[in-house]
Amino acid sequence: MKFLCFTIFLFCVQVALAQNQQTNNISGVVIDTEDSSPVQFAYLYLKNYPDFSALADEQGEFKFFFPSQFWDEIVVISSIGYQKLELPVSSLSKTGNIIRLQRQLLSLNEVTVMPEDHSMEEMISNAIDNIPKNYPDKRHQLRGFYRKISTNYEEFTKLVEAAVVVEDVSYLKDGSALRVKLESLRQSDELGEVDSTMTILKQRIREQIKASGSTIGPLNEIIETYHHNNGFRGNAYHSKSWFGKDGDRFMGIPELPTYRRFMGEEIVGNDTIYQIAFSTKDPPNGSSYLKINARNHAIVEYQITFQTGEYQTFAKFREVDGFYYPEMIRNRELRLINRDVGIHQMDISTFWFDMPATEDLKKIRAKDALDRDEEVENNEYELDSSFWKTYDIIKKHPLDSAIIRSLEKNKSLEQQFKSNAKD
C-alpha cells in the first residue's frame, strides 16, 4: 500500500515537471574581480528565503530559478576564499549577468581548510552516532507559532495560523506520545479550487495503508509537521530513515552514490559550524545540506530537498543546557487539492518556537490535546481576536505584504478570520 501511495505521488511529480516549469529566473556568470577567472561552484541564494538557491558550474555559469514575487528580494553570492556579495534581484537582468567577487584576505588564524571527502563522511557519521547524546532525553514543552501558507502560481490561496504548546518526550522514543495543545487558531478563506475527488482518493489510500498494518502518519497537519521534521526520533535510527545508523542516505551505496561538497564554515560564539551539501548528482547544488557543530558533532540545521523542490524539509536547532531543541521547522510539499498538480501549488508549513521548558511542567491532558487524525482546518474553533493582538511570537514573524495583498483581493483577513471561525 505504501508503494501505491508513493506511485501516485511520483505520478503527480511527473505531471508537475511536464506541465509547470518555473519561468522566473536569472542567469549569468560569477568571476574573480582581479583576473576575471570563473569562480567555480559559487553559491547563490535568496537572503530571506534561502531554500531558493543555485550553484554555479565549473565555468562559473549559473541559472537561478525562483517565484516572481521575490523580485524585490536580495540574492547572496558566496564562495570559499571570497567576500560575500549581496545584490537586489531587481538590479539583475534575466540573462547575461556578470557578477564579480572580491577575494578575501585572510590572516593565518582565519584560513579555512576544506575537508576532504572522507573527512566529510566521517563528520556526518559522527553526527549520526551522537544523536542520542545531543537531543532531549526527557519530557519538555515548547510554545510555538504555526503558519501554513498555500500557493497557486503567482498567488497565495490560503493562510492558517495557530498558537500551540508542544509537549514532547525523549528523542529516543518514536514521538507517538507527544501532545499538542491548541491555544488559538485562525484561517483565511480558501481561494484555491478544491476537487472533492482528490480528498476522497487520499482518504482511501490512508484507509488501505492502515488496513495493511503499515505505519501511517498523523492526519493532523500541525502534529505531522512537527513530528516528521524532527528526523532524529528513536525509530529514525534504522536503515530506512535519513538519519539511519548505516548512513546510506548521506554516505551513498555503490548502486546509488551520494556526492558531498563542503559549502563553508561559520563561527557562532566559540563554535565552528561546517556546512556540507549532499546529493545524488555531482556536484550538489546546495539545496540539501547539513550544518554540523565541530565541538560536539551536533546537527544544528538541515535541509533535505527532493526532486526539483516539490518536497522539502528544514529544521534549525538551538542548544540549551547541552541539548538541542527545535527553534524553527519548515515543510514544503505539493498541495494535492485538485488535478492541476505541480510545484506552482504548494503548502508551506512553518513552526517557530520559544525557549524550551523542562522543569515543573504542567502536563497537557489527553482531553486538551489535538487528536492525531483531526483536521484542524474546519469551523470548530472560536476566534479570539484579543489573543492575537497580544501574542508575542507572531510579532517576531510578521506576514509578508505580498501575501497579505494576494489574500485580501476580496475582503480583509480579519473579516475572513471571523467568517471561518465557529459560529
ROLUMKE-462476 format. One record per atom (N, C-alpha, C): y, x, z. Coordinates in steps of 0.02 Angstrom, whole numbers, padded with zeros to 5 digits, always signed. Example, Ala and Ser with C-alpha at 12.3 -4.5 7.8 and 13.67 -1.06 7.14 Angstrom:
% ROLUMKE-462476
-00284+00660+00390-00225+00615+00390-00165+00660+00390-00112+00642+00354-00053+00684+00357+00002+00645+00394
***
This chain:
% ROLUMKE-462476
-00059+00041+00000+00000+00000+00000+00063+00043+00000+00060+00099+00036+00117+00144+00035+00129+00169-00036+00075+00181-00072+00081+00204-00140+00116+00152-00183+00100+00088-00171+00132+00033-00208+00207+00033-00196+00226+00038-00133+00297+00039-00116+00332+00098-00148+00300+00156-00144+00329+00217-00172+00335+00212-00248+00284+00181-00280+00286+00173-00353+00344+00129-00374+00355+00075-00337+00412+00031-00352+00477+00068-00344+00481+00108-00291+00542+00147-00279+00554+00195-00337+00502+00230-00359+00511+00278-00414+00531+00242-00478+00504+00182-00489+00523+00144-00547+00598+00128-00546+00621+00109-00487+00693+00094-00480+00735+00156-00494+00711+00214-00470+00747+00276-00482+00751+00291-00557+00694+00282-00592+00693+00295-00663+00741+00249-00701+00744+00186-00679+00791+00140-00710+00863+00163-00697+00874+00188-00636+00941+00211-00619+00962+00269-00663+00918+00317-00671+00935+00376-00710+00943+00360-00784+00906+00311-00808+00910+00294-00878+00973+00254-00894+00996+00211-00846+01049+00165-00862+01116+00184-00832+01116+00223-00778+01178+00231-00741+01192+00304-00725+01215+00342-00774+01233+00411-00762+01306+00414-00740+01322+00459-00693+01390+00467-00670+01432+00496-00727+01491+00469-00736+01534+00492-00790+01596+00528-00764+01608+00526-00699+01666+00559-00671+01648+00630-00652+01676+00679-00687+01657+00748-00674+01712+00795-00696+01707+00856-00670+01749+00911-00692+01702+00969-00708+01722+01011-00754+01681+01069-00771+01726+01129-00785+01697+01188-00782+01736+01248-00793+01698+01309-00773+01734+01362-00753+01703+01425-00734+01740+01454-00675+01703+01487-00630+01732+01521-00573+01728+01596-00587+01786+01630-00583+01789+01702-00598+01822+01741-00543+01811+01806-00543+01842+01853-00496+01914+01865-00518+01961+01860-00471+02032+01869-00487+02047+01939-00514+02012+01990-00488+02029+02059-00504+02004+02079-00574+01942+02065-00590+01916+02089-00654+01891+02033-00700+01903+01971-00681+01884+01913-00721+01809+01906-00734+01768+01940-00694+01696+01934-00700+01674+01867-00669+01619+01837-00693+01598+01773-00665+01575+01780-00593+01592+01731-00552+01568+01728-00483+01503+01687-00484+01448+01721-00478+01383+01688-00484+01370+01642-00425+01344+01583-00440+01321+01535-00390+01375+01517-00339+01438+01512-00361+01491+01487-00318+01475+01415-00299+01492+01396-00238+01475+01331-00211+01538+01288-00209+01534+01227-00238+01590+01181-00240+01571+01117-00203+01616+01090-00163+01603+01027-00128+01668+00993-00110+01665+00927-00101+01723+00889-00079+01732+00900-00004+01793+00916+00016+01807+00935+00085+01788+00881+00135+01805+00819+00119+01792+00763+00165+01726+00727+00150+01695+00745+00095+01631+00714+00076+01585+00769+00050+01563+00815+00094+01525+00874+00072+01458+00860+00040+01433+00797+00045+01371+00782+00011+01379+00780-00064+01442+00776-00088+01455+00783-00160+01470+00857-00174+01423+00892-00206+01429+00964-00213+01399+00986-00279+01412+01049-00296+01384+01079-00357+01379+01154-00347+01337+01185-00387+01328+01258-00383+01337+01286-00453+01382+01336-00458+01392+01370-00523+01329+01409-00541+01320+01423-00606+01262+01461-00628+01277+01536-00630+01233+01575-00661+01242+01648-00662+01304+01669-00701+01329+01626-00745+01390+01642-00782+01452+01613-00749+01444+01586-00688+01500+01557-00652+01519+01488-00676+01481+01460-00723+01498+01395-00751+01470+01339-00707+01507+01284-00703+01487+01228-00660+01504+01161-00693+01467+01111-00672+01482+01041-00686+01477+01004-00620+01531+00969-00603+01537+00938-00537+01545+00863-00546+01495+00824-00524+01495+00751-00530+01514+00719-00463+01554+00666-00466+01575+00632-00404+01604+00564-00424+01608+00516-00376+01636+00450-00391+01711+00456-00406+01736+00412-00450+01806+00418-00471+01855+00403-00416+01834+00367-00364+01881+00351-00310+01900+00413-00269+01866+00469-00283+01881+00531-00246+01925+00579-00285+01961+00553-00335+02006+00597-00373+02063+00624-00329+02078+00590-00274+02132+00613-00230+02107+00660-00175+02043+00678-00178+02014+00722-00126+02027+00796-00142+02005+00838-00095+02010+00911-00102+01942+00940-00117+01937+00984-00167+01875+01019-00181+01880+01089-00153+01827+01111-00119+01824+01178-00090+01777+01220-00132+01799+01281-00149+01758+01328-00188+01746+01389-00144+01684+01407-00134+01668+01464-00091+01612+01506-00119+01611+01569-00101+01558+01615-00119+01560+01674-00071+01502+01701-00055+01499+01757-00009+01538+01816-00037+01582+01844+00004+01623+01900-00017+01690+01880-00045+01704+01814-00048+01767+01789-00074+01800+01742-00025+01866+01737-00029+01903+01691+00012+01892+01620-00014+01884+01573+00032+01877+01503+00012+01941+01479-00021+01933+01437-00071+01990+01409-00107+01986+01333-00105+02042+01301-00089+02046+01228-00087+02095+01204-00139+02074+01157-00180+02116+01130-00234+02112+01054-00235+02167+01019-00249+02164+00947-00260+02123+00933-00323+02077+00887-00319+02037+00869-00377+02083+00846-00434+02137+00811-00416+02183+00785-00466+02219+00840-00505+02219+00902-00478+02253+00956-00513+02209+00988-00566+02146+00967-00569+02098+00997-00616+02089+00952-00677+02073+00983-00733+02059+00946-00794+01986+00925-00796+01969+00881-00841+01899+00859-00847+01855+00918-00869+01882+00961-00913+01844+01018-00939+01889+01079-00944+01856+01137-00951+01894+01198-00965+01931+01229-00907+01914+01209-00846+01949+01238-00788+01928+01310-00777+01975+01353-00761+01962+01422-00741+01986+01430-00669+01938+01438-00624+01953+01444-00553+01943+01516-00531+01995+01545-00503+01993+01616-00483+01987+01623-00408+01937+01662-00387+01927+01675-00316+01949+01746-00299+01982+01752-00242+02007+01816-00218+01954+01850-00175+01941+01914-00188+01892+01950-00147+01916+01953-00075+01868+01951-00029+01884+01952+00041+01875+02022+00068+01928+02050+00098+01925+02116+00128+01895+02110+00197+01839+02143+00208+01803+02137+00271+01806+02202+00310+01817+02196+00375+01811+02255+00419+01737+02265+00433+01720+02321+00464+01649+02338+00474+01613+02285+00515+01648+02256+00565+01614+02207+00607+01614+02137+00576+01639+02130+00514+01639+02065+00481+01593+02064+00420+01558+02118+00408+01515+02122+00350+01458+02072+00355+01448+02034+00303+01393+01985+00300+01333+02016+00267+01277+02014+00301+01215+02040+00273+01173+01980+00250+01160+01976+00186+01122+01920+00159+01048+01929+00175+01017+01881+00207+00945+01886+00222+00904+01888+00158+00849+01925+00159+00801+01923+00105+00762+01857+00109+00726+01840+00056+00690+01777+00055+00640+01772+00112+00605+01827+00127+00555+01824+00181+00590+01814+00248+00652+01839+00255+00689+01830+00317+00710+01757+00325+00730+01725+00271+00748+01655+00273+00687+01613+00291+00629+01631+00263+00567+01595+00278+00550+01602+00352+00558+01662+00379+00545+01673+00450+00594+01634+00493+00658+01631+00472+00709+01595+00509+00692+01521+00513+00671+01492+00457+00652+01421+00456+00590+01409+00497+00541+01454+00492+00479+01447+00530+00493+01449+00605+00537+01495+00627+00556+01499+00698+00591+01436+00720+00633+01408+00676+00669+01347+00693+00621+01289+00705+00571+01283+00662+00522+01229+00670+00480+01239+00733+00460+01302+00746+00421+01317+00806+00459+01302+00871+00526+01308+00868+00567+01299+00928+00594+01229+00937+00573+01183+00894+00597+01114+00901+00582+01086+00970+00522+01095+00999+00509+01066+01065+00554+01094+01120+00581+01154+01110+00625+01185+01161+00698+01165+01154+00718+01147+01093+00789+01139+01080+00815+01067+01082+00769+01018+01086+00791+00948+01083+00769+00911+01145+00802+00855+01163+00792+00823+01228+00720+00809+01246+00704+00822+01309+00635+00809+01332+00634+00756+01387+00690+00722+01397+00691+00668+01446+00737+00612+01422+00734+00556+01456+00772+00497+01437+00848+00511+01439+00883+00483+01389+00956+00492+01386+00986+00434+01348+01051+00425+01355+01087+00372+01321+01146+00399+01282+01161+00367+01226+01216+00386+01182+01256+00324+01163+01322+00327+01174+01366+00274+01148+01381+00292+01076+01369+00244+01031+01377+00259+00960+01415+00206+00922+01446+00227+00868+01479+00182+00821+01442+00185+00755+01419+00127+00731+01380+00122+00669+01423+00089+00616+01422+00118+00556+01459+00088+00500+01415+00093+00437+01406+00037+00403+01371+00037+00338+01419+00013+00285+01426+00054+00233+01468+00037+00176+01423+00031+00114+01430-00023+00077+01391-00033+00016+01436-00026-00045+01408+00003-00099+01447+00016-00159+01417-00019-00220+01458-00027-00271+01435-00051-00336+01484-00024-00388+01462+00027-00425+01504+00062-00473+01566+00087-00437+01626+00066-00458+01688+00092-00428+01712+00049-00370+01672+00000-00350+01693-00047-00299+01651-00039-00235+01680-00063-00179+01643-00069-00117+01630-00143-00105+01568-00159-00087+01548-00229-00087+01529-00258-00019+01521-00216+00032+01501-00242+00097+01517-00191+00151+01537-00217+00209+01551-00175+00267+01518-00205+00329+01482-00165+00366+01453-00186+00430+01472-00133+00481+01499-00154+00538+01516-00107+00592+01487-00133+00658+01461-00087+00698+01430-00106+00761+01443-00053+00814+01456-00076+00875+01460-00032+00933+01394-00039+00970+01361+00018+00983+01294+00015+01012+01287+00066+01069+01236+00055+01109+01212+00105+01157+01139+00118+01139+01123+00182+01127+01055+00202+01110+01023+00234+01171+00966+00208+01192+00928+00240+01246+00866+00270+01215+00863+00336+01216+00809+00373+01185+00767+00407+01238+00708+00428+01217+00663+00462+01263+00651+00533+01237+00602+00566+01262+00587+00634+01242+00574+00638+01167+00599+00692+01135+00586+00703+01065+00513+00722+01052+00475+00734+01106+00404+00748+01099+00365+00684+01084+00399+00626+01092+00367+00562+01077+00393+00536+01010+00359+00486+00983+00372+00465+00915+00434+00421+00908+00464+00399+00962+00526+00361+00958+00516+00286+00958+00454+00262+00961+00442+00190+00962+00469+00157+01025+00479+00198+01078+00503+00170+01141+00579+00169+01146+00614+00195+01097+00687+00195+01101+00714+00124+01097+00771+00112+01132+00801+00047+01132+00875+00052+01112+00898+00001+01077+00968+00000+01055+00998-00066+01078+01052-00060+01115+01089-00119+01139+01151-00128+01096+01160-00187+01070+01218-00202+01028+01274-00228+01072+01331-00192+01073+01388-00213+01112+01432-00261+01073+01441-00248+01008+01481-00292+00966+01466-00277+00893+01473-00328+00851+01460-00320+00779+01510-00361+00739+01529-00334+00682+01571-00371+00636+01553-00351+00565+01563-00397+00518+01544-00382+00449+01588-00420+00400+01595-00390+00341+01636-00421+00288+01594-00470+00248+01626-00501+00199+01589-00542+00151+01544-00497+00108+01495-00527+00077+01452-00493+00029+01481-00503-00040+01508-00450-00070+01538-00454-00136+01489-00435-00192+01431-00410-00173+01381-00392-00223+01339-00453-00242+01308-00448-00300+01265-00503-00323+01195-00494-00295+01175-00539-00251+01110-00534-00218+01060-00578-00253+01003-00549-00270+00948-00584-00304+00893-00597-00252+00881-00659-00237+00832-00676-00185+00762-00651-00202+00749-00640-00267+00683-00615-00288+00669-00546-00258+00720-00503-00255+00712-00437-00226+00697-00441-00152+00730-00487-00117+00718-00497-00046+00645-00517-00033+00620-00563-00073+00551-00586-00066+00502-00530-00081+00517-00490-00134+00473-00435-00153+00468-00383-00097+00525-00365-00068+00525-00315-00014+00486-00341+00047+00493-00405+00062+00457-00434+00118+00382-00434+00106+00361-00448+00045+00290-00449+00030+00260-00378+00034+00298-00329+00011+00274-00260+00016+00265-00240+00089+00313-00258+00132+00307-00243+00204+00245-00277+00233+00234-00339+00215+00176-00375+00241+00111-00343+00220+00107-00320+00158+00046-00288+00133+00034-00221+00167+00088-00183+00178+00081-00119+00213+00057-00131+00284+00086-00181+00317+00067-00197+00386-00005-00220+00390-00026-00261+00341-00095-00287+00340-00146-00231+00329-00125-00177+00295-00171-00122+00281-00180-00077+00342-00140-00088+00395-00145-00047+00455-00102+00016+00452-00064+00025+00399-00021+00083+00393+00042+00075+00436+00072+00132+00454+00132+00131+00494+00190+00105+00451+00230+00061+00480+00286+00033+00444+00349+00042+00486+00404+00061+00455+00466+00074+00491+00500+00010+00512+00549+00014+00557+00584-00046+00580+00625-00077+00525+00627-00144+00524+00667-00180+00476+00741-00179+00496+00754-00174+00561+00822-00171+00586+00855-00107+00561+00909-00115+00522+00940-00057+00489+00973-00009+00539+00999-00035+00594+01031+00008+00643+00979+00053+00676+00923+00024+00696+00869+00063+00727+00839+00110+00676+00828+00086+00615+00796+00127+00563+00838+00188+00546+00904+00179+00541+00948+00235+00525+00944+00289+00579+00946+00269+00642+00942+00318+00697+00873+00350+00699+00821+00309+00697+00753+00335+00704+00734+00382+00648+00746+00361+00586+00723+00400+00528+00759+00467+00522+00824+00468+00539+00862+00529+00529+00853+00579+00585+00819+00561+00638+00801+00610+00689+00733+00638+00670+00732+00686+00624+00671+00710+00595+00628+00754+00639+00650+00765+00701+00614+00812+00745+00566+00776+00792+00557+00711+00786+00518+00674+00834+00445+00697+00838+00412+00677+00892+00345+00702+00906+00296+00699+00850+00289+00641+00817+00240+00637+00763+00265+00669+00699+00324+00702+00703+00350+00736+00643+00322+00806+00636+00279+00827+00682+00253+00895+00678+00192+00902+00633+00167+00846+00607+00109+00852+00564+00130+00870+00493+00083+00887+00452+00097+00917+00387+00132+00871+00338+00131+00805+00351+00161+00758+00304+00236+00752+00313+00264+00781+00365+00335+00772+00378+00375+00832+00353+00441+00822+00349+00485+00877+00328+00482+00935+00377+00476+00919+00441+00478+00970+00492+00408+00984+00520+00358+00975+00478+00289+00988+00498+00279+01061+00516+00230+01074+00559+00219+01143+00583+00199+01191+00527+00166+01164+00475+00146+01210+00422+00205+01226+00376+00259+01185+00382+00320+01201+00346+00315+01198+00271+00266+01161+00243+00257+01163+00171+00317+01133+00133+00355+01089+00166+00412+01059+00132+00468+01110+00123+00475+01156+00171+00527+01207+00166+00500+01273+00137+00436+01287+00149+00407+01350+00127+00378+01346+00056+00356+01285+00038+00326+01277-00027+00252+01295-00026+00217+01275-00078+00147+01291-00088+00140+01318-00160+00086+01353-00175+00079+01381-00243+00088+01330-00299+00062+01269-00288+00067+01218-00340+00138+01189-00346+00177+01193-00292+00245+01167-00293+00290+01212-00250+00314+01267-00279+00353+01315-00240+00421+01288-00219+00444+01312-00162+00511+01295-00138+00554+01358-00142+00613+01351-00171+00659+01407-00177+00713+01401-00124+00734+01458-00098+00785+01460-00046+00844+01503-00068+00902+01487-00042+00961+01526-00058+01006+01528+00003+01029+01588+00020+01075+01597+00076+01145+01575+00054+01172+01525+00089+01237+01496+00069+01295+01525+00108+01280+01561+00162+01335+01590+00201+01323+01583+00276+01371+01607+00314+01367+01603+00387+01435+01584+00414+01435+01558+00475+01497+01543+00509+01489+01559+00583+01544+01577+00614+01543+01593+00686+01571+01533+00724+01531+01506+00769+01551+01450+00810+01546+01473+00883+01604+01485+00915+01603+01514+00982+01574+01583+00979+01520+01595+01015+01486+01659+01014+01422+01657+00971+01412+01602+00935+01351+01594+00897+01362+01606+00822+01311+01633+00790+01312+01640+00717+01267+01586+00687+01295+01547+00642+01259+01492+00611+01246+01511+00538+01183+01512+00517+01164+01527+00449+01150+01462+00411+01174+01458+00349+01159+01401+00306+01113+01422+00250+01056+01387+00245+01005+01403+00195+00992+01341+00152+01004+01347+00088+00989+01293+00041+00917+01299+00017+00885+01243+00002+00817+01245-00023+00808+01191-00075+00761+01203-00121+00749+01155-00175+00686+01175-00212+00658+01128-00249+00602+01145-00293+00628+01172-00359+00694+01173-00367+00725+01202-00427+00759+01268-00409+00759+01314-00454+00788+01380-00443+00849+01390-00489+00909+01404-00460+00924+01410-00388+00940+01342-00357+00934+01335-00292+00953+01273-00258+01028+01260-00267+01047+01197-00275+01117+01182-00287+01156+01167-00223+01123+01173-00165+01157+01163-00101+01157+01092-00076+01129+01044-00113+01129+00975-00090+01077+00964-00034+01028+01009-00028+00981+01008+00029+00987+01075+00065+00996+01071+00130+01006+01134+00166+00991+01126+00241+00983+01182+00274+00977+01186+00347+01031+01232+00373+01059+01216+00431+01103+01262+00467+01067+01280+00532+01056+01345+00542+01015+01369+00598+01055+01416+00641+01053+01405+00707+01086+01448+00755+01043+01510+00767+01071+01569+00754+01032+01631+00761+01013+01644+00834+01051+01617+00881+01038+01631+00952+00973+01600+00976+00961+01537+00960+00903+01502+00987+00861+01468+00933+00876+01482+00870+00838+01455+00813+00843+01378+00810+00896+01350+00838+00905+01277+00835+00932+01257+00767+00906+01202+00741+00934+01172+00680+00993+01129+00702+01053+01150+00688+01113+01116+00712+01139+01065+00661+01114+01070+00599+01134+01023+00547+01084+01028+00490+01070+00972+00459+01028+00974+00399+01046+00917+00352+01033+00928+00289+01042+00877+00238+00984+00883+00189+00952+00827+00174+00897+00825+00127+00913+00774+00073+00915+00796+00011+00932+00753-00045+00874+00748-00093+00857+00688-00114+00802+00677-00160+00829+00659-00229+00792+00684-00281+00810+00669-00350+00882+00689-00363+00922+00645-00391+00992+00660-00407+01040+00627-00359+01016+00611-00299+01060+00583-00248+01046+00511-00231+00991+00482-00257+00977+00412-00242+00952+00403-00170+00937+00458-00137+00919+00455-00066+00941+00520-00033+00974+00514+00023+00997+00574+00058+01000+00559+00133+00978+00607+00173+00982+00601+00245+01018+00662+00274+01061+00650+00323+01102+00703+00352+01105+00693+00427+01103+00748+00464+01109+00745+00537+01145+00808+00563+01190+00797+00610+01226+00852+00641+01218+00845+00717+01205+00902+00751+01190+00900+00822+01240+00942+00862+01249+00923+00926+01290+00962+00972+01248+00984+01031+01263+01044+01057+01224+01070+01114+01256+01049+01179+01216+01021+01224+01237+01000+01290+01185+01023+01340+01204+01068+01385+01158+01093+01436+01093+01120+01407+01099+01156+01352+01040+01189+01323+00999+01147+01275+01017+01083+01266+00980+01040+01220+01028+01012+01167+01000+00995+01109+01040+00970+01053+01031+00895+01044+01088+00860+01046+01089+00787+01038+01127+00770+00975+01109+00714+00943+01144+00696+00881+01218+00682+00893+01259+00710+00849+01331+00698+00850+01351+00652+00792+01316+00661+00736+01329+00619+00677+01265+00613+00637+01251+00553+00613+01193+00540+00571+01216+00498+00511+01193+00517+00452+01212+00478+00393+01151+00470+00347+01145+00411+00319+01090+00396+00274+01117+00362+00211+01101+00389+00153+01121+00360+00088+01058+00341+00050+01055+00279+00026+00997+00258-00012+01015+00203-00061+00972+00194-00111+00982+00142-00160+00985+00073-00126+01030+00032-00150+01036-00036-00123+00996-00083-00167+00938-00103-00144+00892-00144-00183+00904-00218-00169+00961-00244-00195+00977-00315-00184+00971-00356-00248+00965-00322-00305+00956-00357-00368+00921-00309-00417+00914-00329-00478+00877-00289-00526+00919-00237-00561+00983-00236-00547+01028-00185-00575+01027-00124-00530+00970-00089-00529+00959-00035-00482+00987+00030-00509+01020+00069-00466+01046+00133-00488+01089+00164-00434+01110+00226-00445+01149+00262-00395+01220+00236-00390+01239+00188-00433+01304+00155-00426+01302+00105-00368+01242+00086-00348+01233+00034-00298+01196+00064-00237+01235+00084-00187+01208+00122-00131+01227+00089-00064+01187+00102-00014+01204+00088+00056+01215+00155+00090+01273+00163+00121+01289+00225+00157+01298+00207+00230+01248+00224+00271+01249+00207+00343+01263+00269+00384+01311+00263+00431+01332+00321+00471+01336+00303+00544+01314+00349+00587+01322+00345+00659+01367+00402+00682+01414+00387+00728+01449+00439+00765+01436+00427+00839+01424+00481+00876+01404+00474+00946+01452+00511+00993+01460+00481+01052+01495+00515+01108+01447+00564+01140+01471+00598+01192+01429+00644+01229+01372+00606+01263+01313+00636+01267+01255+00601+01296+01261+00594+01372+01230+00541+01398+01223+00532+01470+01150+00542+01488+01137+00584+01538+01068+00599+01557+01051+00582+01629+01101+00571+01671+01090+00558+01742+01113+00487+01761+01081+00459+01812+01100+00393+01840+01107+00341+01785+01057+00336+01743+01059+00290+01687+01041+00219+01709+01080+00172+01684+01062+00102+01692+01021+00083+01631+00956+00079+01639+00912+00069+01582+00927+00004+01545+00919+00007+01480+00927-00053+01438+00865-00097+01446+00876-00159+01466+00819-00204+01475+00793-00227+01406+00729-00241+01404+00698-00261+01341+00732-00322+01311+00752-00369+01353+00783-00431+01327+00853-00419+01299+00884-00362+01318+00951-00346+01293+00950-00300+01233+00890-00276+01214+00885-00229+01159+00874-00265+01093+00897-00234+01039+00885-00260+00972+00811-00260+00956+00788-00311+00923+00718-00314+00900+00711-00268+00840+00656-00231+00836+00646-00183+00782+00643-00217+00713+00623-00279+00711+00618-00315+00647+00672-00369+00640+00726-00361+00678+00780-00410+00675+00832-00390+00622+00849-00436+00578+00901-00425+00529+00969-00434+00564+01009-00381+00566+01073-00387+00602+01128-00419+00560+01118-00421+00494+01170-00449+00451+01161-00524+00444+01174-00559+00497+01172-00632+00496+01231-00658+00538+01235-00722+00549+01292-00750+00585+01275-00770+00656+01230-00732+00687+01210-00749+00755+01251-00712+00808+01300-00673+00786+01339-00633+00833+01411-00656+00834+01438-00664+00893+01507-00683+00901+01553-00624+00887+01614-00638+00864+01663-00586+00851+01708-00579+00912+01710-00518+00939+01754-00503+00996+01811-00458+00970+01864-00490+00945+01919-00452+00916+01953-00406+00966+01958-00428+01029+01990-00387+01080+01950-00323+01093+01883-00327+01087+01841-00268+01096+01859-00215+01044+01864-00235+00981+01876-00187+00927+01945-00157+00930+01993-00192+00959+02060-00165+00965+02063-00107+01016+02017-00107+01063+02018-00055+01115+01959-00006+01109+01917-00016+01060+01857+00026+01052+01878+00096+01031+01866+00146+01074+01895+00213+01064+01861+00252+01008+01795+00245+00998+01761+00286+00948+01786+00271+00878+01799+00207+00863+01819+00189+00795+01887+00218+00778+01928+00230+00828+01994+00259+00816+01989+00329+00787+01934+00364+00802+01924+00431+00776+01897+00430+00704+01875+00372+00682+01844+00367+00615+01872+00306+00578+01936+00307+00561+01967+00250+00526+01936+00240+00457+01938+00178+00435+01910+00160+00371+01957+00184+00315+01929+00215+00264+01968+00241+00208+02006+00184+00174+02069+00199+00155+02112+00148+00124+02082+00122+00059+02046+00165+00021+02016+00142-00041+01963+00089-00029+01926+00096+00027+01875+00047+00044+01908-00019+00065+01962-00014+00104+01997-00075+00126+02024-00113+00066+02056-00078+00019+02085-00111-00040+02030-00146-00080+01973-00114-00087+01919-00143-00126+01890-00206-00093+01882-00204-00027+01852-00260+00009+01900-00318+00019+01965-00304+00016+02015-00356+00030+02044-00387-00034+02006-00386-00087+02031-00415-00150+02044-00490-00143+02003-00524-00104+02010-00597-00098+02042-00619-00033+02024-00586+00022+02055-00603+00087+02048-00543+00133+02087-00544+00187+02089-00487+00232+02022-00477+00267+02010-00416+00289+01947-00402+00325+01943-00442+00389+02000-00450+00423+01999-00488+00486+01976-00560+00473+01999-00590+00419+01976-00657+00401+01902-00658+00385+01878-00605+00351+01807-00601+00334+01765-00592+00397+01789-00551+00444+01752-00540+00506+01743-00608+00544+01796-00648+00544+01794-00711+00579+01747-00761+00545+01750-00763+00478+01709-00812+00442+01635-00794+00443+01619-00731+00455+01550-00709+00455+01520-00703+00525+01558-00724+00576+01534-00722+00645+01503-00789+00663+01471-00791+00720+01439-00852+00744+01492-00906+00754+01476-00966+00732+01522-01023+00740+01531-01040+00813
***
